[in-house]
Amino acid sequence: MTATAPDTALITGASAGLGTEFARQLAAQGHPLVLVARNRARLEEVAAELELRYGTTAEVLPADLTDDGGLAAVVGRLTDPLRPVGILVNNAGTGLLHRFEDNSAEEEVQHLRLHTEAALVLTHAALPGMLGRGAGRIVNVASIAAFLPRGTYSAAKAWLVSFSRWANLEYRSRGVRVTAVCPGFTHTEFHDRMGMDKSVAPSWAWLQAERVVREGLADNARGKAVSIPTRRYKVVAALARVAPARLMAGPPRRPK
Ligand SMILES: NC(=O)c1ccc[n+]([C@@H]2O[C@H](COP(=O)([O-])OP(=O)(O)OC[C@H]3O[C@@H](n4cnc5c(N)ncnc54)[C@H](OP(=O)(O)O)[C@@H]3O)[C@@H](O)[C@H]2O)c1
């Protein structure tokens, strides 16, 4: 019997935070990697470290996913029939610190594109190959905010959860598992990049990336459409279904 080679995994937002952790855990499972983000130097650093530590291969693909050319480059890699990608992690994301009315429409549109359009376009590119092979895994990094009233970030993440629920229902019987991973506050660069004061969230609210990714990958392997890491955030999501919206808005986004 010949063992089949592990599927290649393409991860967006792999230069930092949850994306680097997805890359690390998938490399530890033996998957070759394609690492996508804007910062080439940081991608190369992550690739070199993971190749050395886990003996897998890691390609870097620098691309801005809010840019048509950047998105097209990643679509090109996902649709290359000679180098199939069996696992897609749509993870790249940023937050907006200010209120909706204080952001420019352009900032809001770029934010929406990154969280929704990029995931849609990359999923659309990856699916035909996965369906043709009768196997594939797609992880969409959403947020607990998908269930809460927290601005256009919540609205975008709610779209990603709804999209993942539908796609998992539609494609799971054909071998493709799609999961929205919905973490609460997680220690990464996310809030610093936004310029947000992290002390607005209590210490119990903070998660480690290692656990979010471990539970997310396990739920995806089981074919779950939605993964909410930790019991405390499962309770938050359950409460959000019944509690008045004004009680569920969470801490304000205060500048540092
Ligand atoms: N941290 C949290 O509390 C939390 C909670 C719930 C959900 N999430 C979600 O988790 C995901 C990962 O965030 P994180 O917490 O790991 O944040 P992070 O540490 O700031 O990492 C964000 C990653 O996205 C990449 N990225 C940003 N804009 C991009 C663009 N236009 N094109 C391509 N790549 C881009 C960044 O790399 P470059 O700068 O090199 O492009 C970086 O690799 C996001 O979707 C976020 O919404 C985070």
The ligand as an SDF file (V2000), in Angstrom:
LIG
                    3D

 48 52  0  0  0  0  0  0  0  0999 V2000
   -7.2110   38.5950   17.4100 N   0  0  0  0  0  0  0  0  0  0  0  0
   -8.4950   38.5510   17.7000 C   0  0  0  0  0  0  0  0  0  0  0  0
   -8.9480   38.9140   18.8300 O   0  0  0  0  0  0  0  0  0  0  0  0
   -9.4810   38.0000   16.6900 C   0  0  0  0  0  0  0  0  0  0  0  0
  -10.7350   37.5980   17.1620 C   0  0  0  0  0  0  0  0  0  0  0  0
  -11.6530   37.0940   16.2640 C   0  0  0  0  0  0  0  0  0  0  0  0
  -11.3320   36.9820   14.9390 C   0  0  0  0  0  0  0  0  0  0  0  0
  -10.1060   37.3910   14.4920 N   0  0  0  0  0  0  0  0  0  0  0  0
   -9.8210   37.2630   13.0560 C   0  0  0  0  0  0  0  0  0  0  0  0
   -8.6520   36.4630   12.9210 O   0  0  0  0  0  0  0  0  0  0  0  0
   -8.0550   36.7330   11.6530 C   0  0  0  0  0  0  0  0  0  0  0  0
   -6.5450   36.8610   11.8360 C   0  0  0  0  0  0  0  0  0  0  0  0
   -6.2830   38.0000   12.6320 O   0  0  0  0  0  0  0  0  0  0  0  0
   -5.1460   38.0330   13.7560 P   0  0  0  0  0  0  0  0  0  0  0  0
   -5.8300   38.2380   15.0470 O   0  0  0  0  0  0  0  0  0  0  0  0
   -4.2190   36.9190   13.5890 O   0  0  0  0  0  0  0  0  0  0  0  0
   -4.4640   39.4360   13.3810 O   0  0  0  0  0  0  0  0  0  0  0  0
   -2.9330   39.8310   13.0330 P   0  0  0  0  0  0  0  0  0  0  0  0
   -2.0130   39.2410   14.0250 O   0  0  0  0  0  0  0  0  0  0  0  0
   -2.9680   41.3290   12.8930 O   0  0  0  0  0  0  0  0  0  0  0  0
   -2.6840   39.1530   11.6090 O   0  0  0  0  0  0  0  0  0  0  0  0
   -3.4000   39.5840   10.4700 C   0  0  0  0  0  0  0  0  0  0  0  0
   -2.7970   38.9480    9.2350 C   0  0  0  0  0  0  0  0  0  0  0  0
   -3.5520   39.3730    8.0770 O   0  0  0  0  0  0  0  0  0  0  0  0
   -2.6230   39.8810    7.0900 C   0  0  0  0  0  0  0  0  0  0  0  0
   -3.2870   40.9060    6.2840 N   0  0  0  0  0  0  0  0  0  0  0  0
   -3.8420   42.0600    6.7230 C   0  0  0  0  0  0  0  0  0  0  0  0
   -4.3290   42.7710    5.6840 N   0  0  0  0  0  0  0  0  0  0  0  0
   -4.0670   42.0460    4.5620 C   0  0  0  0  0  0  0  0  0  0  0  0
   -4.3010   42.2520    3.1760 C   0  0  0  0  0  0  0  0  0  0  0  0
   -4.9040   43.3840    2.7200 N   0  0  0  0  0  0  0  0  0  0  0  0
   -3.9080   41.3040    2.2930 N   0  0  0  0  0  0  0  0  0  0  0  0
   -3.2730   40.1810    2.7380 C   0  0  0  0  0  0  0  0  0  0  0  0
   -3.0230   39.9350    4.0350 N   0  0  0  0  0  0  0  0  0  0  0  0
   -3.4140   40.8570    4.9390 C   0  0  0  0  0  0  0  0  0  0  0  0
   -1.4520   40.4100    7.9170 C   0  0  0  0  0  0  0  0  0  0  0  0
   -0.2210   40.3940    7.2180 O   0  0  0  0  0  0  0  0  0  0  0  0
    0.4510   41.5980    6.3580 P   0  0  0  0  0  0  0  0  0  0  0  0
    0.3770   42.8320    7.1880 O   0  0  0  0  0  0  0  0  0  0  0  0
    1.8300   41.0770    6.1030 O   0  0  0  0  0  0  0  0  0  0  0  0
   -0.3840   41.6700    5.1150 O   0  0  0  0  0  0  0  0  0  0  0  0
   -1.3600   39.3380    9.0030 C   0  0  0  0  0  0  0  0  0  0  0  0
   -0.6560   38.2280    8.5190 O   0  0  0  0  0  0  0  0  0  0  0  0
   -8.7550   37.9820   11.1170 C   0  0  0  0  0  0  0  0  0  0  0  0
   -9.6650   37.6150   10.1060 O   0  0  0  0  0  0  0  0  0  0  0  0
   -9.4810   38.5380   12.3230 C   0  0  0  0  0  0  0  0  0  0  0  0
  -10.6300   39.2680   11.9430 O   0  0  0  0  0  0  0  0  0  0  0  0
   -9.1720   37.8950   15.3480 C   0  0  0  0  0  0  0  0  0  0  0  0
  1  2  1  0
  2  3  2  0
  2  4  1  0
  4  5  1  0
  4 48  2  0
  5  6  2  0
  6  7  1  0
  7  8  2  0
  8  9  1  0
  8 48  1  0
  9 10  1  0
  9 46  1  0
 10 11  1  0
 11 12  1  0
 11 44  1  0
 12 13  1  0
 13 14  1  0
 14 15  2  0
 14 16  1  0
 14 17  1  0
 17 18  1  0
 18 19  2  0
 18 20  1  0
 18 21  1  0
 21 22  1  0
 22 23  1  0
 23 24  1  0
 23 42  1  0
 24 25  1  0
 25 26  1  0
 25 36  1  0
 26 27  1  0
 26 35  1  0
 27 28  2  0
 28 29  1  0
 29 30  1  0
 29 35  2  0
 30 31  1  0
 30 32  2  0
 32 33  1  0
 33 34  2  0
 34 35  1  0
 36 37  1  0
 36 42  1  0
 37 38  1  0
 38 39  2  0
 38 40  1  0
 38 41  1  0
 42 43  1  0
 44 45  1  0
 44 46  1  0
 46 47  1  0
M  CHG  2   8   1  16  -1
M  END
$$$$
